Amino acid sequence: MDLCWPITAMTCACRRVGRAVPDEENFSCMGMGPGMYKWERWPQIYHGGVHFMSPEEAKDFLTGINKKGWVHIVETHGTPYTGGICNCEYPLCAQMRARLEHNVWYSMKKGHYVAVTDEEACTGCRKCVERCHFNAINVLTGTTKASVDGFACFGCGNCRAVCPVDCITMEEKSKIPALKNLW
């Protein structure tokens, strides 16, 4: 948030279409970069306008999104330029649905990290299972311990954020041979 300007809150098309959320209650996504100065040219996209934010306001905005348990999807609009951050949830998010239901891999790529559980420290509360949008966490048969399927994990960190005993860590995928090239 400290490197990009301007930063805006904008409405989410997925929420507008999927849940009929009114524009004034629908500012959950973010637009970034100089293109945001021209938002008025595309009213069909930017329903309700945009709200410009300082970097600190943007960080607070994302903290609120984290508390909801939604996934952040960085939109590059031509790598390496960040165009925005979609903040949504499955099955509502069109990008997540394209990837998870139809394997349209370019719509959403996996992160650089993967969740790993310390099964001995796990208390079996299942909060991580409930928070995972990717069905990457299961309870091991015959136990109450959570286990992450690294092949299904997208590295969003939602599971780590709700673990009351901090038994989930985020590990670099590049250090795990079977996962390092899976995006």
MARBA-3410 file (N, C-alpha, C, O; in Angstrom, 1 decimal):
183
0.8,-1.2,0.0,0.0,0.0,0.0,0.9,1.3,0.0,0.4,2.3,-0.4 ~ 2.1,1.1,0.5,3.0,2.3,0.5,3.6,2.6,-0.8,4.2,3.7,-1.0 ~ 3.5,1.7,-1.8,4.2,1.9,-3.1,3.3,2.3,-4.2,3.8,2.8,-5.2 ~ 2.0,2.2,-4.0,1.1,2.5,-5.1,0.2,3.7,-4.8,-0.2,4.0,-3.7 ~ 0.0,4.5,-5.9,-0.9,5.6,-5.8,-1.6,5.9,-7.1,-0.9,5.8,-8.1
-2.8,6.3,-7.1,-3.7,6.4,-6.0,-4.3,5.0,-5.7,-4.2,4.1,-6.5 ~ -4.9,4.9,-4.5,-5.6,3.7,-4.1,-7.0,4.1,-3.8,-7.3,5.1,-3.2 ~ -7.9,3.2,-4.3,-9.3,3.5,-4.2,-10.1,2.3,-3.7,-9.7,1.1,-3.9 ~ -11.2,2.5,-3.0,-12.2,1.5,-2.7,-13.2,1.6,-3.8,-13.6,2.7,-4.2 ~ -13.6,0.4,-4.3,-14.6,0.4,-5.4,-15.6,-0.7,-5.2,-15.3,-1.6,-4.4
-16.7,-0.7,-5.9,-17.7,-1.7,-5.7,-17.3,-3.0,-6.4,-16.4,-3.0,-7.3 ~ -17.8,-4.1,-5.9,-17.5,-5.4,-6.4,-18.6,-5.9,-7.4,-19.8,-6.0,-7.0 ~ -18.3,-6.2,-8.6,-19.2,-6.7,-9.6,-19.8,-8.0,-9.2,-21.0,-8.3,-9.4 ~ -19.0,-8.9,-8.6,-19.5,-10.2,-8.1,-20.6,-10.0,-7.1,-21.6,-10.7,-7.1 ~ -20.4,-9.1,-6.1,-21.4,-8.9,-5.1,-22.7,-8.2,-5.7,-23.8,-8.5,-5.3
-22.5,-7.3,-6.6,-23.6,-6.7,-7.3,-24.5,-7.7,-8.0,-25.7,-7.6,-7.9 ~ -23.9,-8.5,-8.8,-24.6,-9.5,-9.6,-25.1,-10.7,-8.8,-26.2,-11.1,-8.9 ~ -24.2,-11.2,-7.9,-24.5,-12.5,-7.2,-25.4,-12.3,-6.0,-26.2,-13.2,-5.7 ~ -25.3,-11.1,-5.4,-26.1,-11.0,-4.2,-27.0,-9.7,-4.2,-27.6,-9.4,-3.2 ~ -26.9,-9.0,-5.3,-27.7,-7.7,-5.4,-27.4,-6.7,-4.3,-28.2,-6.0,-3.8
-26.1,-6.7,-3.9,-25.7,-5.7,-2.9,-25.7,-4.3,-3.4,-25.1,-4.1,-4.5 ~ -26.4,-3.4,-2.8,-26.5,-2.0,-3.3,-25.1,-1.4,-3.3,-24.3,-1.6,-2.5 ~ -24.9,-0.5,-4.3,-23.6,0.1,-4.5,-23.1,0.8,-3.2,-21.9,0.7,-2.9 ~ -23.9,1.5,-2.5,-23.4,2.2,-1.3,-23.0,1.2,-0.2,-22.3,1.7,0.7 ~ -23.3,0.0,-0.2,-22.9,-1.0,0.7,-21.8,-2.0,0.1,-21.5,-3.0,0.8
-21.4,-1.7,-1.0,-20.6,-2.7,-1.8,-19.2,-2.3,-2.1,-18.6,-2.9,-3.0 ~ -18.6,-1.5,-1.3,-17.2,-1.1,-1.5,-16.3,-2.1,-0.9,-15.9,-1.9,0.3 ~ -15.9,-3.1,-1.6,-15.1,-4.2,-1.0,-13.8,-4.5,-1.8,-12.9,-5.1,-1.3 ~ -13.8,-4.0,-3.1,-12.6,-4.2,-3.9,-11.8,-2.9,-3.9,-12.2,-1.9,-3.5 ~ -10.6,-3.0,-4.5,-9.7,-1.9,-4.6,-9.1,-1.7,-6.0,-8.8,-2.6,-6.7
-9.0,-0.4,-6.4,-8.4,-0.1,-7.6,-7.1,0.7,-7.3,-7.0,1.4,-6.3 ~ -6.1,0.5,-8.2,-4.8,1.1,-7.9,-4.1,1.7,-9.1,-4.3,1.1,-10.2 ~ -3.4,2.7,-9.0,-2.6,3.2,-10.1,-3.3,4.4,-10.8,-4.5,4.7,-10.5 ~ -2.6,5.0,-11.7,-3.1,6.2,-12.4,-4.4,6.1,-13.1,-5.1,7.0,-13.4 ~ -4.7,4.9,-13.5,-6.0,4.6,-14.2,-7.2,5.0,-13.4,-8.3,5.2,-14.0
-7.0,5.0,-12.1,-8.1,5.3,-11.2,-8.6,6.8,-11.4,-9.7,7.2,-11.0 ~ -7.7,7.6,-11.9,-8.1,9.0,-12.1,-9.1,9.2,-13.3,-9.7,10.2,-13.5 ~ -9.2,8.1,-14.1,-10.1,8.1,-15.2,-11.4,7.3,-15.0,-12.0,6.9,-16.0 ~ -11.7,6.9,-13.8,-12.8,6.0,-13.5,-14.1,6.5,-14.1,-15.0,5.7,-14.4 ~ -14.3,7.9,-14.2,-15.6,8.4,-14.7,-15.8,8.0,-16.1,-17.0,8.0,-16.6
-14.8,7.6,-16.9,-15.0,7.2,-18.3,-15.7,5.9,-18.4,-16.3,5.7,-19.5 ~ -15.8,5.1,-17.4,-16.4,3.8,-17.5,-17.4,3.6,-16.4,-17.2,2.8,-15.5 ~ -18.5,4.4,-16.4,-19.5,4.3,-15.3,-20.2,2.9,-15.3,-20.7,2.5,-14.2 ~ -20.2,2.2,-16.4,-20.7,0.8,-16.4,-19.9,-0.2,-15.5,-20.4,-1.2,-15.1 ~ -18.6,0.2,-15.3,-17.8,-0.7,-14.5,-17.7,-0.2,-13.1,-17.8,-1.0,-12.2
-17.6,1.1,-13.0,-17.4,1.7,-11.6,-18.7,2.2,-11.1,-18.9,3.4,-10.8 ~ -19.6,1.3,-10.9,-20.9,1.7,-10.3,-20.7,2.3,-8.9,-19.9,1.8,-8.1 ~ -21.3,3.4,-8.7,-21.2,4.1,-7.4,-19.9,4.9,-7.2,-19.7,5.5,-6.1 ~ -19.1,5.0,-8.2,-17.9,5.7,-8.1,-16.8,5.0,-7.4,-16.8,3.8,-7.2 ~ -15.8,5.8,-7.0,-14.7,5.2,-6.2,-14.4,6.2,-5.0,-14.8,7.3,-5.0
-13.8,5.6,-4.0,-13.4,6.4,-2.8,-11.9,6.3,-2.7,-11.3,5.3,-2.5 ~ -11.3,7.5,-2.9,-9.8,7.5,-2.8,-9.4,7.4,-1.3,-10.0,7.9,-0.4 ~ -8.3,6.6,-1.1,-7.8,6.3,0.3,-6.3,6.6,0.4,-5.6,6.5,-0.6 ~ -5.9,7.0,1.6,-4.4,7.1,1.9,-3.9,5.7,2.1,-4.7,4.8,2.3 ~ -2.6,5.5,2.1,-2.0,4.2,2.3,-2.5,3.6,3.7,-2.8,2.4,3.8
-2.6,4.5,4.7,-3.0,4.0,6.0,-4.5,3.6,6.0,-4.9,2.6,6.6 ~ -5.3,4.4,5.3,-6.7,4.0,5.2,-6.9,2.7,4.4,-7.7,1.9,4.8 ~ -6.0,2.5,3.4,-6.1,1.2,2.6,-5.7,0.1,3.5,-6.3,-1.0,3.4 ~ -4.7,0.2,4.4,-4.3,-0.9,5.3,-5.4,-1.2,6.2,-5.7,-2.4,6.5 ~ -6.1,-0.2,6.7,-7.2,-0.4,7.6,-8.3,-1.1,6.9,-9.0,-2.0,7.4
-8.6,-0.7,5.6,-9.6,-1.3,4.8,-9.3,-2.8,4.6,-10.2,-3.7,4.8 ~ -8.0,-3.2,4.3,-7.7,-4.6,4.2,-7.7,-5.4,5.5,-8.1,-6.5,5.5 ~ -7.4,-4.7,6.6,-7.6,-5.4,7.9,-9.0,-5.8,8.1,-9.3,-6.9,8.6 ~ -10.0,-4.9,7.8,-11.4,-5.2,7.9,-11.8,-6.4,7.0,-12.6,-7.2,7.4 ~ -11.2,-6.4,5.8,-11.5,-7.5,4.9,-11.0,-8.8,5.5,-11.6,-9.9,5.4
-9.8,-8.8,6.1,-9.2,-10.0,6.7,-10.1,-10.5,7.8,-10.2,-11.7,7.9 ~ -10.7,-9.6,8.6,-11.5,-10.1,9.6,-12.8,-10.8,9.1,-13.3,-11.7,9.8 ~ -13.2,-10.5,7.9,-14.3,-11.2,7.3,-13.9,-12.5,6.7,-14.8,-13.4,6.5 ~ -12.6,-12.7,6.5,-12.2,-14.0,6.0,-12.2,-14.1,4.5,-12.2,-15.2,4.0 ~ -12.2,-13.0,3.8,-12.2,-13.0,2.4,-10.8,-13.1,1.8,-9.9,-12.9,2.5
-10.7,-13.5,0.6,-9.4,-13.8,-0.1,-9.1,-12.5,-0.9,-9.9,-11.9,-1.5 ~ -7.8,-12.1,-0.8,-7.3,-11.0,-1.6,-6.7,-11.6,-2.9,-5.9,-12.5,-2.9 ~ -7.2,-11.1,-4.1,-6.7,-11.5,-5.4,-6.1,-10.3,-6.0,-6.8,-9.4,-6.4 ~ -4.8,-10.3,-6.2,-4.1,-9.2,-6.8,-4.3,-9.2,-8.3,-4.0,-10.3,-8.9 ~ -4.8,-8.2,-8.9,-5.0,-8.1,-10.3,-3.9,-7.3,-10.9,-3.6,-6.1,-10.6
-3.2,-7.9,-11.9,-2.0,-7.2,-12.4,-2.3,-6.4,-13.6,-1.6,-5.4,-13.9 ~ -3.3,-6.7,-14.4,-3.6,-5.9,-15.6,-2.3,-5.7,-16.5,-2.1,-4.5,-16.9 ~ -1.5,-6.7,-16.6,-0.3,-6.6,-17.4,0.9,-6.5,-16.4,1.4,-5.5,-16.1 ~ 1.3,-7.7,-16.0,2.4,-7.8,-15.0,3.6,-7.0,-15.5,3.9,-7.0,-16.7 ~ 4.3,-6.2,-14.7,4.3,-6.2,-13.3,3.4,-5.1,-12.6,3.7,-4.7,-11.5
2.5,-4.6,-13.3,1.7,-3.4,-12.8,0.5,-3.9,-12.1,-0.4,-4.6,-12.6 ~ 0.4,-3.5,-10.8,-0.8,-3.8,-10.0,-2.0,-2.9,-10.4,-1.8,-1.7,-10.3 ~ -3.1,-3.5,-10.8,-4.2,-2.7,-11.1,-5.3,-2.6,-10.0,-6.1,-1.7,-10.0 ~ -5.2,-3.6,-9.2,-6.2,-3.6,-8.1,-6.1,-4.9,-7.3,-5.3,-5.8,-7.5 ~ -7.0,-4.9,-6.2,-7.1,-6.1,-5.4,-8.6,-6.4,-5.3,-9.4,-5.6,-4.7
-8.9,-7.6,-5.7,-10.3,-8.1,-5.6,-10.3,-8.8,-4.2,-9.5,-9.6,-3.9 ~ -11.3,-8.4,-3.4,-11.5,-9.0,-2.1,-12.8,-9.7,-2.1,-13.9,-9.0,-2.0 ~ -12.8,-11.0,-2.1,-14.1,-11.7,-2.3,-14.0,-13.1,-1.6,-13.1,-13.4,-0.8 ~ -15.0,-13.9,-1.8,-15.2,-15.2,-1.2,-15.8,-16.2,-2.2,-16.5,-15.8,-3.1 ~ -15.5,-17.4,-2.0,-16.0,-18.5,-2.8,-17.4,-18.9,-2.2,-17.4,-19.0,-0.9
-18.4,-19.1,-2.9,-18.5,-19.3,-4.4,-18.9,-18.0,-5.1,-19.2,-18.0,-6.3 ~ -18.9,-16.9,-4.4,-19.4,-15.6,-5.0,-18.5,-15.1,-6.1,-18.9,-14.6,-7.1 ~ -17.2,-15.1,-5.8,-16.2,-14.5,-6.7,-16.0,-15.2,-8.0,-15.8,-16.4,-8.1 ~ -16.2,-14.5,-9.1,-16.1,-15.0,-10.5,-14.7,-15.6,-10.8,-14.6,-16.6,-11.4 ~ -13.7,-14.9,-10.3,-12.3,-15.3,-10.5,-12.0,-16.6,-9.8,-11.4,-17.6,-10.4
-12.5,-16.8,-8.6,-12.3,-18.0,-7.8,-13.0,-19.1,-8.5,-12.6,-20.3,-8.6 ~ -14.3,-18.9,-8.9,-15.1,-19.9,-9.5,-14.4,-20.4,-10.8,-14.4,-21.6,-11.1 ~ -13.9,-19.4,-11.6,-13.3,-19.8,-12.9,-12.1,-20.8,-12.6,-11.9,-21.7,-13.3 ~ -11.3,-20.5,-11.6,-10.2,-21.3,-11.3,-10.6,-22.6,-10.6,-10.1,-23.7,-11.1 ~ -11.4,-22.6,-9.6,-11.7,-23.8,-8.9,-12.7,-24.7,-9.6,-12.6,-25.9,-9.5
-13.6,-24.2,-10.3,-14.6,-25.0,-10.9,-14.3,-25.4,-12.4,-14.7,-26.4,-12.9 ~ -13.5,-24.6,-13.1,-13.2,-24.8,-14.5,-11.7,-24.8,-14.8,-11.4,-24.9,-16.0 ~ -10.9,-24.7,-13.8,-9.4,-24.8,-13.9,-8.9,-23.7,-14.9,-8.0,-24.0,-15.7 ~ -9.5,-22.6,-14.9,-9.0,-21.5,-15.8,-7.9,-20.9,-15.0,-8.1,-19.9,-14.2 ~ -6.7,-21.4,-15.1,-5.6,-21.1,-14.3,-5.1,-19.6,-14.3,-4.6,-19.1,-13.4
-5.3,-19.0,-15.5,-4.8,-17.6,-15.6,-5.8,-16.6,-14.9,-5.4,-15.4,-14.7 ~ -7.0,-17.0,-14.5,-7.9,-16.1,-13.8,-7.4,-15.8,-12.4,-7.7,-14.7,-11.8 ~ -6.7,-16.8,-11.8,-6.2,-16.6,-10.4,-5.1,-17.6,-10.2,-5.3,-18.8,-10.3 ~ -4.0,-17.1,-9.8,-2.8,-18.0,-9.5,-2.6,-18.1,-8.0,-3.1,-17.3,-7.2 ~ -1.9,-19.2,-7.7,-1.6,-19.5,-6.3,-0.5,-18.5,-5.8,0.2,-18.0,-6.6
-0.5,-18.3,-4.5,0.5,-17.4,-3.9,1.9,-18.1,-3.8,2.0,-19.3,-4.2 ~ 2.8,-17.4,-3.2,4.2,-17.9,-3.0,4.3,-18.7,-1.8,5.4,-19.3,-1.5 ~ 3.3,-18.8,-1.0,3.3,-19.5,0.3,2.3,-20.6,0.3,1.3,-20.6,-0.4 ~ 2.5,-21.6,1.2,1.5,-22.6,1.4,1.4,-22.8,2.9,2.4,-22.8,3.7 ~ 0.2,-23.1,3.4,-0.1,-23.4,4.8,0.4,-24.7,5.2,0.3,-25.7,4.5
1.0,-24.8,6.4,1.5,-26.1,6.9,1.0,-26.1,8.4,1.2,-25.2,9.1 ~ 0.5,-27.3,8.8,0.0,-27.4,10.2,1.0,-28.2,11.0,1.6,-29.1,10.5 ~ 1.1,-27.8,12.3,1.8,-28.6,13.3,0.7,-29.5,13.9,0.0,-29.0,14.8 ~ 0.6,-30.7,13.5,-0.5,-31.5,13.9,-0.5,-31.8,15.4,-1.5,-32.1,16.0 ~ 0.7,-31.9,16.0,0.8,-32.1,17.4,0.2,-30.9,18.2,-0.4,-31.2,19.3
0.3,-29.7,17.7,-0.2,-28.5,18.4,-1.6,-28.3,18.2,-2.3,-27.5,18.9 ~ -2.2,-28.9,17.1,-3.6,-28.6,16.7,-4.5,-29.2,17.8,-4.4,-30.3,18.2 ~ -5.5,-28.3,18.1,-6.5,-28.7,19.1,-7.8,-29.3,18.5,-8.7,-29.8,19.2 ~ -7.9,-29.3,17.1,-9.0,-29.8,16.5,-10.3,-28.9,16.5,-11.4,-29.4,16.4 ~ -10.1,-27.6,16.6,-11.2,-26.7,16.7,-11.9,-26.5,15.4,-13.1,-26.1,15.4
-11.3,-26.8,14.3,-11.9,-26.8,12.9,-12.1,-25.4,12.4,-12.8,-25.2,11.4 ~ -11.6,-24.3,13.1,-11.8,-23.0,12.6,-11.1,-22.8,11.2,-11.7,-22.1,10.4 ~ -10.0,-23.4,11.1,-9.3,-23.3,9.8,-10.0,-24.0,8.7,-10.0,-23.5,7.5 ~ -10.7,-25.1,9.0,-11.5,-25.8,8.0,-12.6,-24.9,7.5,-12.9,-24.8,6.3 ~ -13.3,-24.3,8.4,-14.4,-23.4,8.1,-14.0,-22.2,7.3,-14.8,-21.7,6.5
-12.8,-21.7,7.5,-12.3,-20.5,6.9,-11.7,-20.7,5.5,-11.6,-19.7,4.7 ~ -11.3,-21.9,5.2,-10.7,-22.2,3.9,-11.7,-22.2,2.7,-12.6,-22.9,2.7 ~ -11.4,-21.3,1.8,-12.2,-21.2,0.6,-11.9,-22.2,-0.5,-12.6,-22.4,-1.5 ~ -10.8,-22.9,-0.3,-10.2,-23.8,-1.3,-10.4,-25.3,-1.0,-9.8,-26.1,-1.7 ~ -11.0,-25.7,0.1,-11.1,-27.0,0.5,-9.8,-27.7,0.7,-9.6,-28.9,0.3
-8.8,-27.0,1.1,-7.5,-27.5,1.2,-7.1,-28.0,2.6,-6.1,-28.6,2.8 ~ -8.1,-27.9,3.6,-7.8,-28.4,4.9,-8.8,-29.4,5.3,-10.0,-29.2,5.1 ~ -8.3,-30.5,5.8,-9.2,-31.6,6.2,-8.8,-32.1,7.6,-7.7,-31.8,8.0 ~ -9.7,-32.7,8.3,-9.4,-33.4,9.5,-9.0,-34.8,9.2,-9.7,-35.5,8.5 ~ -7.9,-35.2,9.7,-7.4,-36.5,9.5,-8.3,-37.6,10.0,-8.8,-37.5,11.1
-8.5,-38.6,9.3,-9.3,-39.8,9.7,-8.8,-40.4,11.0,-7.6,-40.7,11.1 ~ -9.7,-40.5,11.9,-9.3,-41.1,13.2,-8.7,-40.2,14.2,-8.3,-40.6,15.3 ~ -8.6,-38.9,13.8,-8.1,-37.9,14.7,-8.9,-36.7,14.7,-9.9,-36.6,13.9 ~ -8.6,-35.7,15.4,-9.3,-34.4,15.3,-8.3,-33.3,14.8,-8.5,-32.1,15.0 ~ -7.2,-33.8,14.2,-6.2,-32.9,13.8,-6.4,-32.4,12.4,-6.7,-33.2,11.5
-6.1,-31.1,12.1,-6.2,-30.5,10.8,-5.0,-30.8,10.0,-3.8,-30.8,10.5 ~ -5.1,-31.0,8.7,-4.0,-31.3,7.8,-4.3,-30.5,6.5,-5.4,-30.5,6.0 ~ -3.3,-29.8,6.0,-3.4,-29.0,4.8,-2.9,-29.8,3.6,-1.8,-30.4,3.6 ~ -3.7,-29.8,2.5,-3.3,-30.4,1.3,-2.6,-29.3,0.5,-3.2,-28.4,0.0 ~ -1.3,-29.4,0.4,-0.5,-28.4,-0.2,-0.8,-28.2,-1.7,-0.6,-27.1,-2.2
-1.3,-29.2,-2.3,-1.6,-29.1,-3.7,-2.9,-28.3,-4.0,-3.1,-27.6,-5.0 ~ -3.8,-28.2,-3.0,-5.0,-27.5,-3.1,-4.9,-26.1,-2.5,-5.7,-25.2,-2.8 ~ -3.9,-25.8,-1.6,-3.7,-24.6,-0.9,-3.3,-23.5,-1.9,-2.4,-23.6,-2.7 ~ -4.0,-22.3,-1.7,-3.6,-21.1,-2.5,-2.7,-20.1,-1.8,-2.3,-19.1,-2.3 ~ -2.5,-20.4,-0.5,-1.6,-19.5,0.3,-2.1,-18.2,0.7,-1.4,-17.3,0.9
-3.5,-18.2,0.9,-4.1,-16.9,1.3,-3.9,-16.6,2.8,-3.9,-15.4,3.2 ~ -3.6,-17.6,3.6,-3.4,-17.3,5.1,-4.6,-17.2,5.9,-4.5,-16.9,7.1 ~ -5.8,-17.3,5.4,-7.0,-17.2,6.2,-7.0,-18.2,7.3,-7.5,-17.9,8.4 ~ -6.5,-19.4,7.1,-6.5,-20.4,8.1,-5.6,-20.0,9.3,-5.9,-20.2,10.5 ~ -4.4,-19.5,9.0,-3.5,-19.1,10.0,-4.1,-18.0,10.8,-3.9,-17.9,12.0
-4.8,-17.1,10.2,-5.4,-15.9,10.9,-6.4,-16.3,12.0,-6.6,-15.6,12.9 ~ -7.1,-17.4,11.8,-8.1,-17.8,12.8,-7.6,-18.9,13.8,-8.4,-19.3,14.7 ~ -6.5,-19.4,13.6,-6.0,-20.5,14.5,-5.7,-20.0,15.9,-4.8,-19.1,16.0 ~ -6.4,-20.5,16.9,-6.3,-19.9,18.2,-5.0,-20.4,18.9,-4.6,-19.8,19.9 ~ -4.3,-21.4,18.4,-3.1,-21.9,19.0,-1.9,-21.7,18.1,-0.8,-22.3,18.4
-2.0,-21.0,17.0,-0.9,-20.7,16.1,-0.2,-21.9,15.6,1.1,-22.0,15.6 ~ -0.9,-23.0,15.3,-0.3,-24.2,14.8,-0.1,-24.2,13.3,0.3,-25.2,12.7 ~ -0.5,-23.1,12.6,-0.4,-23.1,11.2,0.6,-22.0,10.8,0.6,-20.9,11.3 ~ 1.6,-22.4,10.0,2.6,-21.5,9.5,2.4,-21.4,8.0,1.9,-22.3,7.3 ~ 3.0,-20.3,7.4,3.0,-20.1,6.0,4.4,-20.3,5.5,5.3,-19.6,5.9
4.6,-21.4,4.7,6.0,-21.7,4.2,6.1,-21.4,2.8,5.2,-21.4,2.0 ~ 7.4,-21.0,2.4,7.6,-20.7,1.0,7.5,-21.9,0.1,8.1,-22.9,0.4 ~ 6.7,-21.8,-0.9,6.5,-22.9,-1.9,7.8,-23.3,-2.6,8.0,-24.4,-2.9 ~ 8.6,-22.3,-2.8,9.9,-22.5,-3.5,10.8,-23.5,-2.8,11.7,-24.1,-3.4 ~ 10.6,-23.7,-1.5,11.4,-24.7,-0.7,10.8,-26.1,-0.7,11.3,-27.0,0.0
9.6,-26.2,-1.3,8.9,-27.5,-1.3,8.9,-28.0,-2.7,8.1,-27.6,-3.5 ~ 9.8,-29.0,-3.1,10.0,-29.4,-4.5,8.7,-29.7,-5.2,8.5,-29.3,-6.4 ~ 7.8,-30.5,-4.6,6.5,-30.9,-5.3,5.6,-29.7,-5.6,4.7,-29.8,-6.4 ~ 5.8,-28.6,-4.9,4.8,-27.5,-5.0,5.4,-26.2,-5.7,4.7,-25.4,-6.1 ~ 6.7,-26.2,-5.8,7.4,-24.9,-6.2,7.0,-24.4,-7.6,7.1,-23.2,-7.8
6.5,-25.2,-8.5,6.1,-24.8,-9.8,4.6,-24.8,-10.0,4.1,-24.7,-11.2 ~ 3.8,-25.0,-9.0,2.4,-25.0,-9.1,1.8,-23.7,-8.8,1.8,-23.2,-7.7 ~ 1.2,-23.0,-9.9,0.7,-21.7,-9.7,-0.8,-21.7,-10.1,-1.5,-20.7,-10.0
END
